[in-house]
Structure formats: C-alpha cells, structure tokens
Amino acid sequence: MALSKSALKKALKKGFITVNGVLGTTATYISGGEILAYTASEITVPKKQFNQNLDVIFQDDYLAIIRKPAGILVSGNVFKTVTNALVQNLEKSTLPNATKPQPVHRLDFATTGVLLIGKTTQSITALNNLFKNKAVQKNYYAITIGKMAKSGVIDTLVEHKKAVSNYTVLSSVNSKRFGILNLVDLSPKTGRKHQLRKHLFSIGNPILGDKDYFLKDLILNGKGMYLHAYALEFKHPFTHEAISIKDQLPERFKKIFNLEM
C-alpha cells in the first residue's frame, strides 16, 4: 500500500521518512516487513529581534537595571517592547537556570526611567517577591501643573483599592500657559496602575503632558509625559548587597527649571 499522503505531508513538515534506508514518498509502497524510520529535522526558524538600544545601568548574572525610553511598552502582545529588546542589550547569565530576561515591574508607555530585570528563573521569582513584600523603594520625578503644597500624602483610592503616594515639591516656576509648573519628587507606597498619575490628577495637579488625566485646556501635545522613574533601592536577593540606583534628572526637565541635578 502507498504511504498516506496526508500523514506523509504532516510528517515532512518537521522531518522525513525513510523506507529501508530510502527516502519515502507518496509513491512508495509498503508490502510488509520494511523498516520505516522517521527523522525530525532540526530546523531553527530565526526569531525577529526588536532592535532597540537600551542604556544598561547595572547588571550581573542574576539581574539587570536598564533605562526605559519613552514611547515603548515594557511588555505585551506587540513586537516593539522592552522585553523583546533585552536579549541583544544584556549579557547572558552564566547560571544554570538562566532564562530569557524579563522585567519584574512596569512603567507606562510614556514614562521613562529605571526598570528592574530578572535574568534567571529564580531571580525573577525572588524579585517579584520583593515587590510583593514592598521591599523595593521607587522614586519618580514629575512636572505637575498648578500651585501645590510643599509636601503631602495622597491616599485617594485607585481601582477601589488602598493607594498611598508621598510627594515633595523641589522647585516651582511661573508659566504663561500653565500658571505654575512644579518639579516634584514622588514616592509611591503602593503599586496601583497609573497610581501617581491618578493621584496627582485627583488633587488638581496633573502631570505635564499626560493625555489621560488632564485639566481642560491644559494639555501639552508633542512633548511626551513628564514622569521619570529615577531611583530603585532594594537588597539583592542573592548577593545580599544593598542596591541603590539613582538616575539623573532628564535634560528636558532641566530645561524647564534651569537646574543642574
């Protein structure tokens, strides 16, 4: 009998079949007693890489800290993400449980700043646990609109859940269009989605350039959002070293306040 065309076609997608050492085709007949062998082909289909240069601030065999640019998702069901650009930017871990590098927290599409990456399966789990146990301190710079108290605590619910953000105004300048612009240091104590953006909007001081949470006629177009994650502090889960990363104030922030930071 002839080999089944459908079975052969399916098999040949991933390898080939021989009958008594001869390559089988749909014209090969089997009368009984033949030796059939299936060999899987080791075909490697090259995966497309997202060619995005990332600034690497720190890395070892366990983890890395990179600087996320604006206008790119951290992860998601799209091609252009930080996750898809990590392999080409980071040194591969030499540890036996090395895996594809994965971010362990998120920054919004328009937000810039420091992002923590796990490079091994154990490290990804350990870093996620640090965030779960609130053992990672994060700080942000933002430029906000409108007069603000020098410092304060915002505890408005976010997504019907408890959310707490501390803020300190570092500098303020007059603006012809926006009235007052403030350079603010933000320290979230919880990690709700869009927490800082929602909190600042809730007290009437939205972030400059925020297209989702803004006051009427006070939206800035074409300049991006002025929110930058500048600091991460935590205890390394494997070396037990105290990690303290502090990024500089972005140049576009400095231009507004004429600051050297």
N, C-alpha and C positions, 0 to 999 in steps of 0.2 A: 504494500500500500504506500501511497505518497505521504510525505510529511504534511501535516495540516498547515495550510497557507497562513491562517490567522495566528496559529501558535508559533510558527516559524518567524513571522513578521514581528510578533511581540518579543520573542527571544532575541532576535537580531538587533533590536533597539539597544540592548545592553550587553551583547556579546555575540558568539557564533556557535554553531553546532557542527560537529564532525561525525561522520558515519564510517567506522573502521579507518579512522585517520584522515578521511577525505571530507572536505568542506561540504556540508549538506545544503541542498537547495530544495525548492518545491518540486523538482523533477526527480529527486532521489527516492527510490522505492525501498521499502523495508519488507523483507521476506521472513525475518526471524533469525535470531542468533547474532545479529550485528551488534557492534559496540558503539553506543551513542555517547558522545561527550559534549557537554556544554561548557564553554569558557566565557566568563564575564570579561568584558573589555574594561580596562581602567582608563576610562575617558574622563578627563578633567575639563569641565567647562569653565573657562576663566570668568570670575565674577567681576562685574563692573565696579570700579572704585570711584568714590566721590573725591575728586582731587581738590581738597581744601586745606591750605596750610594753616596749622593751629600753633599758637605760641604755647610751648610746654614750660611751665614754671617749675615743676618738680616731678621727679619720677624715680621709682626704684622697682624691684621685682614684684612688689605687691600692689602698688597703686600709683596713680599719677594725678597731677593737678594741671589743668590747661586753662587757657583764657578763651572763653567763648565769644565769638564775634556776634554782632547784631545781625538780624535778618536770617537766622537759621534755627531750625528746630533742634532740640537736643536729641530726640528720638521720635519714632513714629512710623507710620506706614507710607513713607515717602522716601525717595532716594537721597535727597540733599539734607542729611542730618549730621550732627556732630558724631554720632555713633558710627556712621559709615565712613567717616574720615579718620577715625582714631588709629587704625592699623598702620597706615602709612606715616603717621606722625609720632608714634610711640615705639620705644624699644621693646621687643618681645620679651616677656618674662621667661627666665630660665628654670622656673619652678615646675615640678611635675604636674601640678594642677592648673597650669596656665590655660587661659581661655581668651576668647575674643574680648577685648577691653569694653567695659560697659560703664556708662555714667550711673551714679548711685543717687542722684537727685536731679532736679530740673531747674532750668532757668527759662523764662518766657522767650518767645520768638524774637522780640525786640530788645530783650535785656542782654547786657554784656557782662563779662566778669568771670571770676574763678569758678571752676567746675571740677568736682572730685570724681575720679575714675577708678574702678577696680580692674585689676589685671589677672586675677586668679579667681577660681570659683569660691574658695574660702574667703578671699579678701572682699569680694562682692557681698557675700553674706555678712561678714563682720562689719563692713562699712554701713550696710543697710541697718544693722542693729544699732550702730552708733546714732544714726538719725532717729530711729525709733525710740531710743532711750534719751533723746535730747542731749547727747554728749558731743554735739558739733555746734560750735558758735559761728554764726554767719552775720556779716555786716554788709550794708549796702550804702552807696552814695545815691542820692536822688536830688533832682532840682524840682522844687514844687512852686506852685503859683499861689500868691496871696499871703497876707500877713499871718504869722504863726507865733505861738508862744515859744519861748526859748527852748523849752524841752517839754516832754509829756509822754503819756502812755495812752495808746488807743486799744480799747478792748471790745470794739464792736464785733458782734457775731459774724462769722463768714461761713456761708453754706449751712447756717443754723448750728454752727459748732463754735466752741470757745476759740478765740484768737486774740493774741496779745502782741503788740508791737511797741517798742520804745523808740523815741526819736529825740535828736538834739540838733538844733539849728546851728550850723557852723558859720554861716555868713548870709547876708541878705543884700540885694541891690535893687534899686528902682528900675522899673522897666516901663517905657512909654506905652507898650501894648498890653502888658500883663499886670501892671501896677507894681507888684513886688515879686521878685524871684528869690528863692531860698536854696542854699546848699545844705542838705540835711543828711545826717548820719542816722541810719536806721538799723535797728537790732530786733528782728522778729524772734519771739519766744515760742511760737508755734509755726507750723508749716502748711497753712491752707493755700489752696490755689488762688493766685492773684492777691494774696493777703495784703501785701504792702500797698499795692495799687488801690485796692478797695478801701483799706483803712484811711489812706490819705484823702481819697475822694470823699469819704464819709464825714470828714471834719472840714470839708470845703477847701482843701489844698491839694488838688490833683497833681500828678507828675507831669511835667512839661513833655509834650509830645505823645502822651497816652491817647490812643484813638478809641479806647473802650470806656474809660472812666474820665470824663472831662466836663467842664462847665461850658455852657452855651457861649459861643463866640470867643472862647479861649483855647482853641485847638491849634497846635503848631504842626504844619504839614511839611513833609520832605526832609526833616532833620532827625527822624528817629525818636525813640523814647529815652529820656534822660534818667535811666536807672541802671546802676552798675554794681554788681556784687564784687566787693573789693577785699573781703577778708574771710578766711576759714581758719578755725582753731579747733584742734582735736588731738587726742592721744592715739598715736599709731597703734593699731590693734595687734601688730606682730613684733615690731621693734620696741614698742612702748615709749618711743620718742615723742616729745611734745612738738607737734607740727603747728606752726603759726605762719600763715601766708597772708601778706598784705600787699595788695596791688596799688599802683599809683592812681591818682585821680586822672581820668581821661582828659586828653587835650581839649576836647570840645566843651567839657565842663569848665576847665581853667579859663577859657576864652571869655566866658560869661562873667566870671568873678575876678579875673585878673590875678589868679592865685598861683603860687608856686608850692605844690604839695607832692 
